[in-house]
Amino acid sequence: MTRLLSPLLLAVLLLSCSEETNRPFRDCAGCPELILLEGGSFMRGAEMDDPAADESEHPRHEVTIEKPFAIATRHTTVQDYAAFTAATGHETRPGCYTLTDEGWRMDGSASWRAPGFPQTPLDPVVCVSWHDAMAYAAWISARSGKTYRLPSEAEWEFAARGGIAEGNFWGSDTQICAWANVNDITAKNKTAKAAENCTDGFLYTSPVGHFRPNPFGIHDAIGNAWVWLADCWQGGYSTSPRDGSAHRAENCGRRVLRGGSWTDTPGPVRIGARENRPPQGRYAIAGFRLARDAD
């Protein structure tokens, strides 16, 4: 398996590759745009002396993605999800945690159609549960004849890192607003403090694909909306799979989310940051993107 490369070597190799390499594709009309990624290894988790990390990011360890997989280049959008509900009659229950002047509160009338702020059809759908995301994946699977699913946590991080072994693919913290919709200096909510010293131009979610893609061609690899993943939450990596598969458990009470969003706790934006929520929960900061095994 190929290990992740240094930023300089990666850039040279990317320039030397043909335009056909990792060319985005779709399995059907209405299917997500995918990018195919070969297997490889990377170091997951934080160093013990990393002040920005919490205990859930320990211990640091090597993960090897043993099988090629395809992952969506963008989040599932409001427009995508509307097509799904229209075609299937899937009922997404109302009620969503939204950001208010008093902090995060459950709004019984909020929904993916009205998450507490305006959205365009091309913004990432939010206020959807893990179960809603799984239902959407089943629908796309039926349409395409391929088996779609949520990415494993390891697959998501491998894809999000974009081939960069250490650090961030976007460079310095002041450059992140060219790559991601994050909690920036334009954040005007009383409960949202500026975490990044730059301006991304959006107060809430932004249309998918608006920002630069990472070196693998994946948009919003960080920021915009947290994404639900296949894994059952563990408080650390001690017993997590090392082969790229998802951690499974019966009667899983909490699922993993990764990627950050348009508003987060003040602090540096980090690919390694982890979150977890009950799978039935709906949040104005959480959506999803799909993946599938390679053919």
C-alpha positions in Angstrom: 0.0 0.0 0.0 1.2 3.6 -0.7 1.7 5.8 2.3 0.6 9.4 2.3 3.1 11.8 0.9 4.7 15.0 1.9 3.0 18.1 0.4 5.9 18.9 -1.9 6.2 15.3 -3.3 2.4 15.1 -3.6 2.3 18.3 -5.7 5.0 17.0 -8.1 3.2 13.7 -8.5 -0.2 15.3 -9.1 1.2 17.6 -11.8 2.8 14.6 -13.5 -0.4 12.5 -13.5 -2.7 12.5 -16.5 -6.0 14.4 -16.5 -7.8 11.1 -16.5 -6.4 10.1 -13.1 -9.1 10.1 -10.4 -11.5 11.7 -12.8 -14.9 12.4 -11.1 -17.8 10.2 -12.3 -21.4 9.4 -11.6 -23.2 6.0 -11.6 -26.5 7.4 -12.7 -28.4 10.7 -13.3 -29.0 12.1 -9.8 -26.3 10.0 -8.3 -23.5 11.8 -6.4 -20.3 12.8 -8.2 -17.6 10.3 -7.0 -13.9 10.2 -6.9 -12.1 6.8 -6.8 -9.4 6.4 -4.1 -6.9 3.6 -4.0 -5.8 2.1 -0.7 -3.0 3.5 1.5 -1.8 4.1 5.0 -1.9 7.1 7.3 -1.4 8.0 10.9 -4.7 8.7 12.8 -5.1 10.3 16.1 -3.2 13.1 18.0 0.1 13.2 19.8 -0.3 13.0 23.6 1.0 16.5 24.0 -1.3 18.1 21.4 -3.2 20.8 23.4 -6.0 21.0 20.8 -6.9 17.3 21.0 -9.1 15.5 23.4 -8.9 12.0 24.8 -11.1 10.6 22.0 -8.2 11.2 19.6 -5.8 8.8 21.4 -3.8 6.7 20.9 -2.2 7.7 17.7 -1.9 4.7 15.4 -1.5 3.7 11.8 -4.5 2.8 9.6 -4.2 1.0 6.3 -7.1 1.3 3.9 -7.0 -2.1 2.4 -9.6 -1.7 -0.4 -10.1 1.0 -3.0 -13.3 3.0 -2.5 -15.3 5.8 -4.1 -16.4 8.8 -2.1 -18.7 11.8 -3.0 -16.8 14.9 -3.9 -19.5 17.0 -2.3 -22.0 16.9 0.6 -25.6 15.7 -0.2 -27.5 18.9 -0.9 -30.9 20.3 -0.1 -31.9 19.7 -3.7 -30.7 16.1 -3.6 -32.6 15.4 -0.5 -35.8 17.0 -1.8 -35.7 14.7 -4.8 -35.3 11.7 -2.4 -38.3 12.7 -0.3 -40.4 13.4 -3.3 -39.6 10.0 -4.9 -40.0 7.9 -1.8 -42.3 9.8 0.6 -39.7 9.4 3.3 -40.8 11.3 6.3 -38.0 13.3 8.0 -39.4 14.1 11.5 -39.6 17.8 12.4 -37.4 19.0 15.3 -33.8 20.1 15.0 -31.1 21.6 17.3 -30.5 25.1 16.0 -28.3 28.0 17.0 -30.1 30.8 18.8 -29.2 33.9 20.8 -29.4 31.7 23.9 -27.2 28.9 22.4 -28.2 25.6 20.9 -31.8 24.7 21.5 -34.3 22.1 20.1 -36.7 23.8 17.8 -39.7 21.6 17.3 -40.7 23.3 14.0 -37.2 23.3 12.4 -36.5 20.8 9.7 -34.2 20.1 6.8 -36.4 22.6 4.8 -36.1 25.3 7.5 -33.0 24.7 9.7 -33.1 28.1 11.3 -31.3 30.1 8.6 -31.8 30.5 4.8 -30.3 28.0 2.4 -30.0 27.6 -1.3 -30.9 24.3 -3.0 -27.2 23.7 -3.4 -26.3 24.1 0.3 -25.6 20.9 2.2 -28.8 19.4 3.7 -28.7 19.6 7.5 -31.2 18.7 10.2 -31.2 15.1 9.0 -30.4 12.1 11.3 -28.1 9.2 10.7 -31.1 7.1 9.9 -32.3 9.6 7.3 -28.8 9.4 5.7 -29.0 5.7 5.6 -32.4 5.8 4.0 -31.0 8.1 1.3 -28.1 5.8 0.7 -30.5 2.9 0.2 -32.5 4.9 -2.3 -29.4 5.8 -4.3 -28.4 2.2 -4.2 -31.7 1.1 -5.7 -31.4 3.7 -8.5 -27.8 3.0 -9.4 -27.5 -0.7 -8.9 -24.5 -0.1 -6.7 -24.3 -0.4 -2.9 -24.0 3.1 -1.5 -23.3 3.7 2.2 -21.9 6.2 4.7 -18.0 6.3 4.7 -16.2 4.7 7.6 -14.4 7.1 9.8 -11.0 5.9 8.5 -12.1 6.3 4.8 -13.4 9.8 5.6 -10.1 10.9 7.2 -8.0 9.4 4.4 -10.1 11.2 1.8 -10.2 14.5 3.8 -6.5 14.6 4.3 -6.0 14.6 0.5 -2.7 12.8 0.7 -1.1 15.1 3.2 0.6 13.1 5.9 1.1 15.8 8.5 -0.6 19.2 9.1 -3.3 20.7 6.9 -3.7 20.6 3.2 -4.7 24.3 3.2 -1.4 25.5 4.8 -1.6 28.3 7.4 -4.7 29.0 9.4 -5.2 32.4 7.7 -5.6 30.6 4.4 -8.4 28.2 5.4 -11.2 30.6 4.3 -10.1 29.9 0.7 -10.8 26.2 1.3 -13.6 26.0 3.8 -16.7 27.5 5.4 -15.7 27.8 9.0 -16.3 29.8 12.1 -14.6 33.0 10.9 -14.4 36.7 11.8 -17.7 37.4 10.1 -19.6 35.2 12.6 -22.1 37.5 14.1 -24.1 35.2 16.4 -23.7 36.1 20.0 -22.8 32.5 20.8 -20.4 32.1 18.0 -16.9 33.5 18.6 -14.4 33.9 15.8 -12.0 31.0 15.6 -10.2 31.8 12.4 -8.6 35.1 11.5 -10.0 35.2 8.0 -13.3 35.8 6.2 -15.0 33.0 4.2 -18.1 35.1 3.1 -20.8 33.0 4.7 -22.5 33.2 8.1 -24.3 29.9 7.8 -23.9 27.0 5.3 -22.6 27.7 1.8 -23.3 26.0 -1.6 -21.3 22.8 -1.9 -18.3 23.2 -4.2 -17.9 26.9 -3.6 -14.5 26.5 -2.0 -11.3 25.0 -3.4 -11.2 21.2 -3.4 -8.5 19.4 -1.4 -5.7 17.6 -3.4 -7.9 14.6 -4.0 -10.6 16.8 -5.6 -13.0 16.7 -2.6 -14.9 19.9 -1.7 -15.8 20.8 1.8 -13.5 18.2 3.2 -13.5 20.4 6.2 -16.2 22.9 7.3 -19.7 23.7 6.1 -21.4 20.7 7.8 -20.3 17.8 10.0 -21.0 14.5 8.2 -22.5 11.4 9.7 -20.3 8.3 9.4 -20.9 4.6 9.6 -19.0 4.0 12.8 -20.4 3.5 16.2 -18.7 5.9 18.6 -15.9 4.9 20.9 -14.3 7.3 23.4 -10.9 6.6 21.8 -9.1 4.6 19.2 -7.8 1.7 21.5 -9.9 -1.0 19.9 -10.9 0.7 16.6 -10.3 -1.1 13.3 -6.9 -0.6 11.6 -8.0 -1.8 8.2 -10.2 1.1 7.1 -13.5 -0.6 8.1 -16.1 1.0 10.4 -16.4 0.1 14.0 -19.6 -1.9 14.4 -21.6 -2.5 17.6 -25.1 -3.8 18.3 -27.6 -1.3 19.7 -25.2 1.6 18.9 -26.3 4.6 21.0 -24.0 7.2 19.3 -22.6 7.6 15.9 -19.4 9.4 14.7 -19.4 12.8 12.9 -16.3 14.3 11.4 -15.3 17.4 9.4 -16.5 20.4 11.4 -19.0 23.0 10.2 -19.8 26.7 9.7 -19.8 27.2 13.4 -17.7 25.4 16.0 -16.2 25.9 19.4 -13.4 28.5 19.1 -10.1 26.9 18.4 -8.0 25.8 15.4 -9.9 23.9 12.6 -8.5 20.4 12.7 -9.1 17.4 10.4 -8.6 15.1 13.4 -11.4 16.6 15.5 -14.2 14.1 16.3 -17.8 14.5 17.4 -20.6 12.0 18.3 -24.4 12.2 18.5 -27.4 9.8 18.9 -28.3 8.4 15.5 -31.9 9.7 15.7 -30.7 13.3 16.4 -31.0 16.2 14.0 -28.7 19.2 14.0 -28.3 22.4 12.0 -24.6 21.7 11.7 -24.8 18.0 10.5 -25.4 16.5 7.1 -23.7 13.7 5.1 -21.9 12.5 2.0 -21.9 9.0 0.5 -19.4 6.4 -0.4 -19.3 3.0 -1.9 -16.8 0.1 -2.5 -14.9 0.2 -5.8 -16.1 -2.0 -8.6 
